[in-house]
Amino acid sequence: MIGRVLANGLGVIALLAVLAGLYLAFFYAPPDALMGDVQRIMYIHVPTAWVAFFAFFVVFVASLLYLGKRCPEADRLASASAEIGVLFTALTLIAGSIWGKPTWGTWWTWDARLTTTALLLVIYVGYLMLRSFVDESERRARLAALVGIVGFIDVPLIYVSVLWFRTLHQPPSLGTGGSKMHEAMLFTLLFNVGAYTLVYLFLLVKRVRLESLRAISEMLAVEKVRHD
């Protein structure tokens, strides 16, 4: 009961943070000097990309933990985080396409970053499909962990794609050399990254709980078959 209240409280905080982030994006941050108001979609595009990458990093770590310890909780964490990562990767591609149309004149191009991000979506959709096709729980968890670990290799490739290849994407605005952004724009961007991270945490708590209930249901079904 206490856990559910805390989770719902986190959901309320996340919702308020997202609404505040939208206000900052549309009314506080100034328009970009070159792109104008269309640049404001950055405050959705970049945070959803961050959440997607962070979600798959959690999958990576949880998968390593499962293979090392055979911990069912780690498998459930990986499964839940992968679902959220797929959702936010899709949102990243959608927001990027909306931004790309007025900026580049096209909804989609086989740009290095776009291509590697689309590949990431395909990898983890395949990860979820694998989990749905394999019935035996330990084998499912083991195979999924391997895909979760190998698939994460694409995340750093996405980041360095704008440095290694000729691409329409600009180089990172944030790095070891400091930020090149206006202070209000930087604050708005970081605030939205935090807000969307709270959304991720809320969804993760809910999905892990559902995965735990599913595991209990599977265990009870196995016990029933044995007794019958």
N, C-alpha and C positions, 0 to 999 in steps of 0.2 A: 504493500500500500504506500509506504513512504517512498519507495523507489519510483512508483508511478507518478506521485505528486511532484517529485523532483524532476522527472523527465518532462512532465507537462509544463513545469515552471521554466525549464530550459527552452521548451518550444515557444513559450510566450516571449521570453527574452530574445530568442532568435528572430521571431516575427517582428518585434519592435525594432531590432537592430537593422533588419532588411529594409523596413519602411523608412527609418532614419537615413540609411544609406542611399535610398532612392531620392530622398529630399536633397541630400548633399550633392548627388550626381546631377540633378536637374536644376537646382536653384542656388547652390553654394559655389560649386566649382566653376571656373570661367570656361568659356568655349576655347577650343584649340585654335592657335593662331593660323594654322593651315587648313584644317579640316572643319573647323567651326563646330556646330552643335552635334554633328553626326558622331564626333569622337566620344560623346558621352556614353555610348554603348560599351566603351572600354571598362566602365565601372561594373558591368555585368560580365563581360567576356573574360577579363583577366581573373576575377575572383572565382568564376566557375571552373576555369582551367586549373587554378591553384588547388581547389577542392578535389578535382578529379585526380590530379597527380598525387596529392596527399592520401586520398583514398586508396590508390593503387600501391602506394608505399606501405600503408597499413596491411594490405593484402600480402605484399612481399614479406614483411616482417612476421606476420601471423603464419604464413605458409612455412617459413623457415622454422618457426617455433613448433609447428605441428610435426614436421618431418623429424625434428630433433627430439621432441618430447612425446609425440603422439597424444597431444592434448586436444580433446574435443572442443573445448572452449575457443582455442585458437582457430580451429577450422570454422566454427560458427562466426567468429569475428571476421575472418577472411571472406566468407560468403556474403555477409551483410555489407561489408565495405566495398566489395566488388560491385554489388548491385547499385550502390550509391554512386560509385565511380563511373559506371556506365551512364547513369542518368546525367551526371554533370559533364561528362565528355560530350554527350549529345547536345546539351545546352551550349557548351563551348563552341561546337561546330555551327549550331544555328545562329548564335549571336555573332560569330565571326563572319558568317555568310551575309548577314544583314549589314554588318559594318563594311564588308568588302564590296557590296554592290555599288554604293555611291562613291567609294574610295577608289576601287580598281576597275569599276565598270562591269563586273561580273559577279554572280553569286558563288561561283566555284572555279578554281583553277588548280592544276596539279602542282602547286607550290610545295616545296620540301616540307614546310611545317604543317600545312594542311594534310598532305599525304601521310606523314608519320602519325598525325593525330587521328586521322581516319583509320589507320592501321591499328592504333591502340584500341579504338572502339570495337573493331572487328575481333581483336584478340580476346577482349574481356567479355564480349557477347558470346564468343566460343567457349570461354571459361564457364559462363552461366549455363550454356547449353549442355556442356559436359556434366555439370552437376545434376542437371535434370534427367540425363539419359542413363546414368549409372545408379543402380538401385542399392548395391551393397555399400554401406556407409563408410567403412574403412578404405575400401578401394576408391570410392568416389573422392574422399578427402585427400588421399595420397596423390591421385592423378591431378586433382584440382590444384594442389599445392605446387606441383611441378610446373603447371601452366602459369600459375600466379607468380612464380619466381622468374621464369624465363620471360614472360610477357612484360615484366617491369623494365627490362632492358630498353624498351622503346621509349620510356619516359625521359631519360637523359638525352636520348637521340633527338627527341622533339625540341629540347631546350637548346642543344648545340646546332640544330639544323640551320638556324639563321646565321650562324658563324661559319659553318663548313660549306654551305651551298649558296648559290645565287638565288635569292628569294625576294618576294614582294614584301615580306614582313620586315619591319624595322628591327634593328638590334635591341637587346634589352635596355629599358630605360633605367632600371635599377641594377646596380652591380657594386663591385668593390671600389669603383671610382666615385661612388656617390650617385645621387639622383640628378637627372637633368630636367626634372619636372617642376612646374610651379608648385609652391608650397600647398596651396588649397587643393590642387589636383592630386598631389601626393597623399595628403591627409584623407581625402575622399576615397582614393583607391585603397589605402591601407585599412580604412574603416570598413569598406565593403568586403575586403578579404576576411576581416575578422567576423563580420556579420554572416557571411556565407559559410565560414568554418563552424559557427554555432549551429547553423542549419544542418550541416553534415553531422555534427555530434548528436543532435537531437534525433535525426533519422537513424544514425548508427545504434543508439540506445534502443530505439523501437524495434529495429530489424534484428538485433541480437536477441532481444527478448522473444520475438516471434520464432527465430531459429531454435532457441532453447525449448520452446513449447513444441516445435515440430520434432525435435530430437526425442523429447519425452513421449510424444505420440507414437513415433516409430518403435521405441523401446517397448511400449505397452502392447503394440501390435505384434511384435516378435514374441513377447511373453504369452500372449493369447494363443498364438499359433502353437507354441510348445505345449501348452496345457491341453489344447484341443487334440 
